[in-house]
């Protein structure tokens, strides 16, 4: 029997051996019934949560994924160790997957898009899919050249195990269960919510060509990572809360560290971005145009057009489109057929879909061409199938 690799890759079994520790960590939290809950363990839990959340945002994300600031080799290693103590795989794996996410955000090639994969898969399932197990070191060649980071990549669970042992030595079983396991599980789901909830719930300030949203509640629990639409609008910014009232604790700490000379070259959004006056990149324009074009059903429109035409008009249209071949969109734009959507209709739809952007006309023009091209393809196919009318 031949193996359908496309189907297997698309519907990969997420009950994979690497999911077992993840499940056991969750189940282990219930052992607090036996170990007890001490104040010392609660303090450890809170301290580990906020310390490691900073390492996730400042390390995994803003530094290793986006290089939004610079740091020395020693601090880079410390940040990597702290980040990996959260048990979210190596910094090289994490950064490679995140860079891939930004290249294909909310498209079918995104590794964790709620739009295409569903909420549960985008929240946690994708991590354990066999197809995502390997690390694309080409995407993180800038950091993969450091031997100490390659060593951490090889022994990715070592920092987490070391922190777990330390918690046990300080506060016994309660320190391990409540201090380490509870904080680790909380970190898991706070981080994962950025992949899932921050692409479903919240507000958009910028057109980014994807579903990223700003969510103040997620921003609180993730020390600023919840200002996700801001981040997708200007990915290299170390500051993700662009407005004064958008609390971004990770940025504040990094700013303080810059005063001490520990980090430097902190990248921030331009004035044009802050005023939402920047021209969008062609990739963002194309993605937004594709979103807009999907609001119009080319098959239904083509059927309505052919139904409204007389036989002589159908024959003329068939001949015109056959001659146009790959330029049907340009031809249809000049014919002014009944039932054909106008550019003004697309503009009205775009104004309802998107927030303010100076690139709106570019999006509409691109979407209009896509819509007409799709309608043209449908018309060519239907006219070829349709019998000649007497």
VEXLUM-117394 format. One record per residue: x negated, y, z negated of N, C-alpha, C in turn. Coordinates in steps of 0.02 Angstrom, whole numbers, padded with zeros to 5 digits, always signed. Each point is the difference from the previous one (the first is absolute). Example, Ala and Ser with C-alpha at 12.3 -4.5 7.8 and 13.67 -1.06 7.14 Angstrom:
// residues 2
-00660-00284-00390+00045+00059+00000-00045+00060+00000/+00018+00053+00036-00042+00059-00003+00039+00055-00037/
END
This chain:
// residues 390
-00043-00060+00000+00043+00060+00000-00044+00062+00000/+00014+00048+00044-00039+00062+00002+00023+00047-00055/-00048+00037-00026+00015+00046-00055+00014+00070+00027/+00057+00027-00018+00017+00067+00021-00032+00049-00048/-00059+00026+00018-00039+00042-00046+00034+00067-00012/+00036+00026+00051+00033+00064-00010+00053-00005-00054/+00040-00054+00003+00052-00010-00050-00030-00012-00069/-00054-00042-00001-00031-00015-00064-00029+00062-00032/-00032+00043+00040-00029+00061-00027+00054+00048-00025/+00056+00003+00037+00053+00047-00018+00037-00023-00062/+00006-00066-00009+00037-00027-00057-00046-00041-00044/-00056+00030-00018-00051-00034-00040+00027-00018-00069/-00019-00058-00025+00021-00023-00065-00037+00040-00054/+00037+00040-00038-00032+00041-00051-00012-00037-00065/+00026-00063-00005-00016-00040-00059-00069-00030+00012/-00049+00039-00013-00070-00014+00017-00038-00007-00065/-00053-00041-00003-00036-00010-00064-00019+00064-00037/-00016+00052+00037-00021+00062-00032+00058+00033-00038/+00062-00020+00013+00057+00028-00036+00007-00029-00070/-00031-00058-00012+00008-00033-00064-00025+00041-00059/-00061+00029+00002-00022+00043-00056+00047+00059-00011/+00025+00028+00054+00046+00057-00005+00063-00020-00039/+00027-00059+00017+00060-00024-00035-00016-00015-00073/-00057-00031-00013-00019-00017-00068-00011+00061-00044/-00027+00054+00030-00008+00062-00038+00067+00027-00022/+00050-00003+00045+00067+00022-00018+00030-00044-00056/-00006-00065+00009+00027-00046-00050-00036+00007-00066/-00065+00015+00003-00039+00007-00061+00022+00058-00044/+00033+00049+00030+00023+00058-00039+00050-00023-00055/+00037-00054+00015+00050-00024-00048-00034-00031-00061/-00065-00014+00004-00035-00029-00057-00006+00049-00058/+00020+00063+00010+00000+00049-00054+00047-00022-00056/+00050-00042+00017+00044-00027-00051-00040-00040-00051/-00051-00034+00024-00042-00041-00043-00057+00041-00031/-00032+00044+00040-00059+00037-00024+00018+00058-00045/+00062+00025+00007+00020+00060-00036-00021+00063+00038/+00029+00056-00020-00014+00064+00033-00027+00048-00054/-00063+00013+00003-00031+00045-00049-00008+00070+00029/-00006+00048-00045-00010+00069+00023-00067+00006+00038/-00049-00036-00023-00065+00001+00033+00006-00025+00073/+00040-00053+00010+00009-00027+00066+00039+00049+00045/+00049+00035-00030+00039+00048+00038-00044+00058+00023/-00044+00023-00044-00047+00053+00018-00046-00023+00057/-00024-00062-00005-00042-00027+00054+00038-00004+00065/+00062-00021-00003+00043-00005+00059+00008+00068+00034/+00016+00051-00039+00009+00067+00028-00066+00027+00028/-00055-00009-00038-00064+00026+00023-00023-00034+00064/+00008-00067+00003-00020-00036+00059+00044+00017+00060/+00064+00012-00012+00044+00018+00055-00023+00065+00033/-00008+00053-00041-00016+00065+00029-00071+00003+00026/-00048-00033-00033-00069-00001+00024-00005-00036+00067/+00031-00057+00005-00003-00038+00062+00044+00029+00054/+00055+00033-00018+00039+00034+00051-00040+00057+00031/-00040+00035-00041-00044+00050+00028-00050-00032+00049/-00027-00058-00019-00049-00034+00043+00032-00023+00065/+00063-00020-00003+00035-00021+00060+00010+00059+00047/+00026+00055-00027+00013+00059+00042-00064+00034+00023/-00046+00012-00047-00062+00036+00016-00050-00045+00036/+00003-00066-00015-00048-00047+00027+00024-00036+00062/+00041-00052-00011+00027-00038+00057+00025+00046+00056/+00040+00050-00020+00037+00038+00050-00038+00061+00026/-00011+00050-00043-00025+00064+00026-00074-00002+00019/-00038-00043-00034-00071-00003+00016-00017-00055+00051/+00015-00062-00017-00021-00055+00043+00042-00006+00064/+00063+00020-00002+00043-00004+00059-00006+00062+00044/-00004+00059-00032+00005+00062+00038-00061+00046-00005/-00047-00016-00045-00059+00042-00008+00019+00074-00008/+00047+00013-00044+00025+00069-00009-00046+00041-00045/-00052-00030-00026-00052+00037-00037-00063-00042+00002/-00055+00028-00024-00064-00035+00000-00021-00014-00071/-00040-00054-00009-00024-00019-00066-00067-00036+00008/-00038-00001-00054-00063-00036+00000+00010-00075-00003/-00053-00035+00011+00005-00073+00004+00019-00031-00067/-00024+00028-00054+00015-00027-00067+00074+00008-00016/+00028+00061+00011+00070+00011-00015+00044-00040+00048/-00022-00007+00062+00036-00041+00048+00007-00071-00025/-00053-00028-00028+00002-00069-00025+00045-00005-00061/-00006+00049-00046+00043+00001-00060+00074+00003+00021/+00015+00042+00048+00069+00008+00024+00025-00066+00030/-00044-00034+00037+00019-00063+00031+00014-00054-00053/-00042-00002-00052+00009-00049-00053+00066+00013-00037/+00013+00063-00016+00062+00017-00035+00061-00016+00044/-00004+00015+00063+00056-00014+00045+00013-00075+00004/-00053-00040+00008+00009-00072+00006+00020-00033-00066/-00009+00036-00055+00024-00028-00064+00075-00002-00003/+00034+00032+00048+00073-00003+00005+00024-00063+00034/-00048-00042+00023+00016-00064+00032+00041+00009+00064/-00018+00051+00040+00033+00012+00064-00048-00012+00058/-00040-00051-00007-00049-00021+00051-00057+00051+00005/-00047-00014+00046-00060+00041+00004+00014+00068+00032/-00044+00047-00014+00009+00066+00029-00007-00002+00076/-00041-00047+00026-00008-00005+00073+00064-00027+00032/+00030-00051-00031+00064-00027+00025+00054+00053-00004/+00005+00033-00057+00053+00050-00012-00006+00057+00051/-00060+00027+00008-00010+00057+00045+00012-00020+00073/-00022-00060+00019+00010-00022+00069+00074-00006+00016/+00039-00030-00046+00072-00007+00011+00034+00069+00002/-00023+00045-00043+00033+00066-00003-00016+00041+00063/-00061-00004+00024-00016+00035+00062+00041-00027+00059/+00010-00066+00001+00042-00030+00051+00072+00025-00006/+00023+00006-00062+00068+00025-00012+00010+00070+00030/-00049+00044-00009+00007+00067+00026-00004+00002+00076/-00037-00045+00030-00003-00002+00073+00067-00021+00030/+00038-00041-00036+00061-00029+00027+00060+00010-00047/+00000+00053-00038+00050+00009-00052+00072-00006+00025/+00036-00048-00029+00071-00012+00014+00013-00019+00073/-00052-00027+00033+00011-00032+00065+00000-00075-00013/+00011-00039+00052+00002-00073-00008-00068-00028-00020/-00053+00039+00008-00067-00023-00017-00021+00020-00070/+00042+00037-00035-00015+00018-00069+00002-00063-00044/-00048-00006-00045-00002-00061-00041+00055-00002-00053/+00027+00059-00018+00051+00000-00054+00052+00054+00010/+00035-00002+00056+00052+00049+00013+00068-00026-00021/+00035+00035-00044+00068-00022-00018+00048+00000+00060/-00014+00043+00048+00044+00005+00059-00001-00065+00041/-00058-00030+00005-00007-00060+00042-00002-00065-00039/-00025+00002-00061-00012-00062-00038+00049-00011-00057/+00038+00052-00019+00044-00007-00057-00034+00023-00064/+00040+00017-00050-00026+00031-00061-00046-00047-00039/+00021-00062-00012-00040-00046-00041-00067-00014+00032/+00000-00013+00065-00063-00014+00034-00047+00061-00003/+00028+00060+00010-00042+00059-00001-00025+00016-00071/+00040-00019-00050-00019+00014-00069-00055-00046-00024/+00006-00065+00014-00049-00046-00027-00016-00060+00045/+00048-00022+00040-00009-00062+00038-00059+00001+00048/-00012+00057+00032-00051+00004+00052-00070-00016-00027/-00011+00014-00063-00067-00009-00029-00021-00073+00003/+00049-00045-00006-00016-00071-00004+00011-00038+00065/+00018+00037+00053+00007-00033+00066-00070-00019+00025/-00005-00059+00026-00065-00026+00022-00033+00046+00052/+00040+00032+00042-00027+00042+00052-00033+00063-00027/+00014+00018-00062-00030+00060-00029-00055-00015-00050/-00020-00063-00004-00049-00020-00050-00070+00026+00015/-00018+00001+00064-00068+00020+00018-00008+00076+00000/-00063+00022-00008-00016+00071+00000-00033+00020+00065/+00027+00050+00033-00030+00025+00062-00055+00049-00019/-00061-00026-00006-00056+00041-00023-00019+00055+00050/+00021-00008+00063-00014+00052+00049+00035+00065-00019/+00061-00007-00027+00038+00059-00020-00030+00037-00059/-00042-00035-00039-00032+00031-00059-00076-00006+00004/-00026+00006+00060-00073-00007+00010-00039+00052-00039/+00031+00058-00013-00034+00053-00038-00015-00021-00071/+00041-00043-00030-00012-00024-00068-00027-00071-00002/+00014-00039+00050-00024-00069+00001-00076-00005+00005/-00032+00056+00015-00074+00000+00005-00033+00002-00069/+00038+00014-00053-00029+00003-00068+00000-00071-00029/-00059-00027-00018-00003-00069-00026+00039-00010-00064/+00002+00052-00044+00036-00008-00063+00076-00005+00012/+00024+00034+00052+00071-00004+00016+00016-00067+00034/-00047-00025+00039+00010-00067+00029-00001-00053-00055/-00041+00011-00052-00001-00046-00057+00066+00000-00037/+00027+00061-00011+00066+00005-00031+00054-00032+00043/-00007+00007+00065+00047-00031+00046-00001-00076-00007/-00059-00028-00009-00008-00072-00007+00029-00025-00066/-00010+00039-00053+00023-00019-00067+00055+00049-00022/+00053+00003+00039+00050+00053-00009+00038-00003-00066/+00007-00059-00031+00038-00005-00063-00043+00012-00061/-00066+00006+00009-00045+00006-00057+00016+00061-00044/+00011+00060+00028+00016+00057-00043+00064-00010-00041/+00051-00032+00030+00062-00012-00036-00011-00050-00057/-00038-00052+00014-00014-00050-00052-00039+00032-00057/-00048+00043+00016-00040+00033-00051+00043+00044-00045/+00047+00037+00030+00045+00043-00039+00045-00044-00044/+00024-00055+00027+00043-00045-00038-00036-00028-00062/-00063-00021+00009-00040-00026-00056-00011+00055-00052/-00014+00060+00023-00011+00057-00045+00063+00014-00042/+00058-00003+00032+00063+00011-00036+00009-00053-00054/-00016-00062+00016+00006-00054-00049-00048+00010-00059/-00061+00021+00015-00049+00011-00053+00020+00058-00045/+00033+00049+00027+00019+00059-00040+00063-00012-00041/+00051-00031+00030+00065-00005-00033+00030-00070+00003/-00040-00051+00012+00025-00068-00002+00049-00015+00056/+00044-00049-00013+00048-00021+00050+00049+00055+00019/+00018+00041-00047+00045+00056+00015-00035+00049+00047/-00064+00011-00011-00038+00043+00044-00003-00026+00072/-00007-00067+00005-00003-00031+00066+00069+00002+00034/+00052-00021-00036+00066-00005+00030+00031+00069+00011/+00005+00039-00053+00033+00065+00005-00047+00052+00031/-00061+00002-00023-00048+00050+00024-00018-00010+00073/-00020-00061+00017-00024-00012+00068+00056-00021+00048/+00036-00054-00016+00050-00026+00047+00056+00049+00013/+00027+00030-00054+00055+00048+00010-00022+00058+00044/-00057+00029-00015-00023+00058+00038-00015-00019+00073/-00025-00061+00010-00015-00022+00068+00063-00008+00041/+00052-00030-00029+00063-00008+00035+00032+00068+00015/-00002+00046-00048+00026+00067+00012-00038+00034+00057/-00066-00009+00001-00040+00028+00054+00019-00029+00068/+00009-00066+00001+00020-00032+00062+00060+00036+00031/+00053+00004-00038+00063+00022+00029+00003+00075+00010/-00035+00038-00041-00004+00072+00013-00037+00013+00066/-00054-00036+00011-00038+00006+00062+00040-00024+00060/+00032-00058-00007+00037-00029+00056+00060+00043+00020/+00027+00038-00048+00057+00044+00016-00018+00053+00051/-00064+00018+00005-00020+00048+00051+00009-00030+00070/-00015-00065+00007+00010-00033+00064+00073-00010+00017/+00041-00012-00051+00070-00016+00012+00046+00060-00012/+00009+00020-00062+00048+00053-00017-00018+00067+00032/-00065+00016+00004-00020+00065+00027+00009+00003+00076/+00022-00054+00030+00019+00000+00071+00075-00009+00009/+00036+00004-00057+00073-00009+00002+00037+00056-00035/-00024+00020-00059+00035+00050-00041-00044+00061-00012/+00029+00058+00009-00036+00062-00012+00015+00051+00053/-00039+00053+00001+00011+00055+00047-00060+00008+00047/+00016+00025+00060-00051+00013+00050-00010+00075+00008/-00063+00021-00004-00016+00069+00015-00031+00006+00069/-00032-00054+00022-00037+00001+00063+00024-00055+00047/-00005+00013+00065+00011-00052+00050-00066-00038+00005/+00002-00064-00014-00061-00041+00000+00005-00059+00048/+00057-00009+00031+00008-00056+00046+00013-00066-00035/+00011+00002-00066+00014-00060-00039+00052+00017-00053/+00010-00046-00048+00052+00009-00050-00026+00024-00067/-00061+00024-00004-00029+00022-00064+00041+00057-00031/+00007-00003-00066+00040+00048-00037-00035+00023-00064/+00018+00060-00022-00023+00024-00065+00050-00022-00053/-00026-00030-00053+00043-00025-00054-00031+00021-00067/+00031+00047-00034-00030+00028-00061-00007-00051-00055/+00047-00048-00004-00003-00050-00053-00060-00047+00011/-00010-00021+00061-00058-00041+00016-00064+00039-00011/+00001+00065+00016-00059+00042-00010-00019+00002-00074/+00048+00001-00045-00015+00000-00072-00034-00064-00020/+00028-00057+00019-00027-00064-00023-00065-00020+00037/-00015+00033+00055-00060-00017+00038-00051+00057+00000/+00010+00049-00043-00047+00056-00008-00010+00039+00065/+00054+00007+00039-00002+00042+00059+00007-00036+00066/-00002-00066-00001+00003-00038+00063+00070+00003+00032/+00050+00018-00039+00069+00001+00026+00015+00057+00047/-00047+00048+00007+00011+00054+00049-00023-00027+00068/+00035-00051+00022-00023-00043+00054+00009+00031+00069/+00053+00038+00010+00009+00034+00064-00054+00053+00009/-00018+00036-00054-00056+00047+00003-00063-00036+00023/-00012-00058-00030-00061-00038+00015-00002-00021+00072/+00056-00024+00027+00001-00021+00070-00007+00059+00048/+00019+00059-00023-00007+00059+00042-00073+00023+00005/-00039-00012-00053-00071+00020-00001-00037-00050-00042/-00019-00056+00032-00024-00059-00035-00067+00011-00035/-00041+00044+00024-00067+00009-00028-00001+00047-00061/+00058+00025-00019+00002+00046-00057-00007-00037-00066/-00044+00024-00044-00007-00028-00066+00059+00019-00044/+00032+00054+00019+00060+00024-00036+00061-00023+00037/+00045-00036-00034+00060-00025+00032+00063+00039-00022/-00003+00032-00057+00054+00045-00019-00016+00069+00026/+00027+00017+00058-00020+00062+00035+00025+00063-00035/+00058-00003-00032+00028+00059-00033-00020-00001-00074/+00002+00060-00031-00023+00005-00070+00042-00044-00046/+00063-00010+00018+00045-00038-00044-00002-00075+00015/-00039-00020+00050-00008-00071+00016-00059-00027-00040/+00015-00027-00058-00052-00021-00047-00041-00057+00030/-00066+00010+00000-00047-00048+00029-00059-00008-00048/+00009-00041-00051-00050-00005-00053-00066-00028+00027/+00002-00044+00047-00062-00027+00029-00042+00056+00029/+00032+00046+00036-00037+00056+00028-00028+00045-00054/+00038+00011-00053-00025+00043-00054-00063-00029-00031/-00001-00066-00011-00058-00032-00029-00060+00004+00048/+00012-00012+00064-00054+00005+00048-00026+00071+00006/+00044+00048-00006-00021+00071+00001-00046+00014-00060/+00019-00025-00059-00042+00009-00059-00067-00035+00008/+00000-00059+00029-00063-00036+00012-00044+00038+00050/+00031+00037+00047-00040+00039+00048-00035+00057-00035/+00030+00027-00053-00033+00053-00038-00062-00026-00036/+00000-00064-00015-00057-00032-00033-00051-00027+00050/+00015+00006+00064-00045-00023+00052+00002-00075+00013/+00049-00034-00029+00005-00073+00009+00029-00017+00068/+00047+00040+00023+00027-00006+00068-00004+00068+00033/+00004+00002+00066-00005+00063+00035+00033-00006+00069/+00000+00056+00036+00030+00001+00068+00072-00025-00001/+00040+00028-00046+00070-00018-00004+00038+00031+00058/+00031-00042+00040+00037+00024+00059+00071+00018-00020/+00024+00056+00022+00068+00023-00015+00036+00019+00064/+00067+00002+00000+00037+00016+00061-00013+00071+00023/+00003+00010+00065-00010+00066+00028+00061+00044-00014/-00009+00064+00011+00055+00047-00009+00057-00015+00049/-00018-00021+00061+00052-00017+00048+00042-00058-00024/-00033-00050-00030+00037-00058-00027+00045+00022-00057/-00027+00041-00045+00038+00023-00058+00063+00038+00022/-00006+00038+00055+00058+00038+00025+00042-00040+00050/-00020-00063+00011+00034-00044+00048+00001+00031+00070/-00057+00027+00019-00006+00032+00065-00051-00036+00045/-00025-00057-00022-00050-00036+00041+00032-00035+00058/-00036-00003+00056+00023-00039+00056-00012-00073-00015/+00047-00042+00017-00006-00071-00016-00046-00035+00051/-00035-00050-00023-00041-00041+00044+00044-00037+00049/-00027-00017+00058+00039-00032+00052+00029-00067-00024/-00036-00035-00043+00025-00064-00025+00063+00010-00042/+00001+00053-00041+00058+00015-00041+00058+00022+00044/-00015+00042+00050+00052+00022+00047+00032-00059+00035/-00041-00047+00023+00025-00059+00036+00044-00043-00045/-00022-00010-00063+00039-00041-00046+00067+00033-00016/-00002+00066-00012+00062+00036-00015+00046-00002+00061/-00028+00007+00059+00040-00003+00061+00033-00068+00009/-00037-00052-00016+00028-00068+00004+00058-00008-00049/-00007+00028-00060+00054-00002-00049+00062+00036+00027/-00011+00058+00030+00055+00039+00027+00033-00037+00058/-00040-00030+00044+00027-00034+00059+00044-00060-00019/-00015-00032-00056+00040-00058-00020+00071+00019-00019/+00014+00064-00011+00068+00022-00016+00046-00003+00061/-00028-00011+00059+00040-00002+00061-00005-00069+00031/+00058-00030+00014+00003-00068+00026-00002+00001+00077/-00058-00017+00030-00006+00005+00073+00046-00047+00038/+00012-00059-00027+00044-00049+00034+00071+00027+00003/+00024+00026-00055+00069+00027-00001+00007+00061+00044/-00052+00043+00000+00002+00061+00041-00001-00019+00074/-00042-00048+00018-00004-00022+00070+00066-00028+00023/+00033-00039-00043+00065-00028+00017+00052+00055+00010/-00001+00050-00043+00047+00056+00006-00011+00039+00064/-00064+00008+00020-00015+00037+00061+00025-00038+00061/-00016-00064+00004+00022-00039+00058+00076-00006+00004/+00033-00003-00057+00073-00006-00001+00033+00064+00025/-00035+00057-00008+00030+00064+00019-00014+00018+00073/-00041-00040+00036-00018+00017+00068+00041-00038+00052/+00012+00032+00057+00033-00033+00055-00050-00043+00038/+00024-00042+00044-00044-00047+00036-00054+00036+00040/+00019+00054+00034-00050+00037+00039-00053+00031-00045/+00021+00024-00057-00047+00030-00047-00046-00053-00029/+00027-00060-00013-00040-00054-00025-00053-00021+00051/+00019-00003+00062-00047-00019+00052-00056+00051+00006/+00018+00064-00004-00050+00053+00004-00047-00002-00060/+00029-00013-00059-00041-00004-00061-00047-00060+00004/+00027-00056+00025-00042-00060+00007-00060+00015+00045/+00012+00032+00055-00053+00015+00048-00051+00049-00031/+00025+00050-00035-00044+00049-00031-00046-00032-00053/+00029-00042-00042-00038-00032-00053-00049-00051+00028/+00020-00035+00052-00046-00048+00031-00061+00035+00029/+00010+00058+00028-00055+00039+00027-00044+00029-00056/+00031+00017-00055-00036+00031-00055-00045-00050-00036/+00023-00062-00006-00036-00053-00033-00021+00020-00071/-00064+00015-00011-00025+00015-00068+00011+00072-00021/+00036+00038+00039+00012+00070-00017+00074+00014-00009/+00037-00049-00025+00072+00008-00007+00018+00056-00049/-00040+00009-00052+00015+00052-00050-00001+00069+00032/-00050+00012+00044-00006+00065+00033+00058+00010+00048/+00021-00053+00034+00055+00006+00048+00066+00013-00037/+00012-00038-00053+00063+00008-00038+00006+00070-00030/-00057+00030-00018+00002+00067-00030+00026+00052+00049/-00003-00016+00065+00023+00049+00051+00070-00014+00026/+00029-00059-00017+00064-00020+00030+00061+00027-00037/-00006+00014-00064+00056+00026-00039+00062-00046+00005/-00011-00063-00013+00055-00048+00003+00045+00007-00061/+00064-00016+00010+00046+00000-00056-00019-00055-00050/+00010+00012-00064-00015-00046-00055-00075-00003-00015/-00041+00036+00038-00071+00000-00013-00014+00049-00058/-00035-00021-00053-00015+00046-00055-00044+00058+00024/+00013+00058-00025-00040+00058+00019-00056+00011-00051/-00047+00041+00020-00054+00017-00047+00027+00036-00061/+00052+00041+00009+00029+00035-00056+00030-00048-00051/+00028-00055+00025+00028-00051-00045-00056-00032-00042/-00057-00014+00033-00056-00028-00037-00028+00050-00050/-00001+00063+00020-00024+00052-00046+00044+00005-00062/+00065-00002+00009+00046+00002-00057-00010-00060-00046/-00010-00058+00031-00012-00061-00040-00066+00005-00037/-00051+00028+00033-00065+00007-00031+00002+00049-00059/+00038+00054+00007+00006+00048-00054+00035-00030-00061/+00044-00048+00012+00034-00034-00055-00045-00053-00032/-00045-00030+00040-00043-00054-00025-00062+00024-00036/-00031+00053+00027-00067+00019-00023+00001+00066-00038/-00049+00006-00044-00010+00064-00034-00035+00048+00048/-00008+00061-00022-00029+00052+00043-00071-00019+00022/-00013+00008+00065-00067-00011+00026-00008+00040+00064/-00058+00031+00011-00010+00037+00063-00007-00046+00060/-00004-00065-00012-00007-00048+00056+00067-00030+00020/+00056+00030-00022+00065-00029+00014+00014-00004+00075/-00019+00052+00038+00012-00002+00072-00040-00056+00033/-00061-00011-00022-00040-00055+00027+00034-00067-00014/+00026-00009-00060+00034-00062-00018+00062-00010+00045/+00039+00053+00008+00061-00005+00040-00017-00015+00073/-00050+00035+00028-00019-00013+00070-00023-00072+00010/-00040-00025-00047-00024-00068+00006+00058-00050-00007/+00045+00013-00048+00057-00044-00011+00047+00001+00061/+00010+00059+00029+00044+00007+00058-00027-00042+00058/-00065+00001+00009-00031-00040+00053+00008-00074-00014/-00007-00020-00063+00008-00070-00019+00072-00023+00012/+00047+00042-00020+00071-00018+00008+00018-00007+00073/-00021+00049+00040+00016-00003+00072-00034-00060+00033/-00062-00015-00021-00034-00058+00027+00036-00065-00016/+00024-00005-00062+00037-00061-00019+00066-00006+00037/+00035+00057+00007+00063-00001+00037-00013-00017+00073/-00055+00027+00028-00017-00016+00069-00012-00074+00010/-00036-00031-00046-00012-00072+00005+00064-00039-00003/+00045+00020-00045+00065-00033-00005+00042+00009+00063/-00002+00060+00027+00038+00013+00061-00026-00041+00059/-00066-00003+00007-00029-00039+00055+00021-00073-00006/-00004-00027-00061+00019-00070-00010+00074-00011+00014/+00043+00044-00025+00072-00010+00008+00021+00011+00073/-00031+00048+00034+00018+00012+00070-00022-00057+00045/-00056-00032-00017-00023-00057+00039+00047-00060-00009/+00028-00006-00061+00045-00056-00013+00071+00013+00027/+00018+00064+00003+00069+00017+00018+00013-00014+00074/+00058-00029+00017+00017-00013+00071+00017+00066+00033/-00010+00002+00065+00019+00059+00039+00076+00010-00002/+00022+00061-00015+00072+00014-00001+00025+00015+00071/+00057-00026+00014+00029+00012+00066+00021+00072+00007/
END
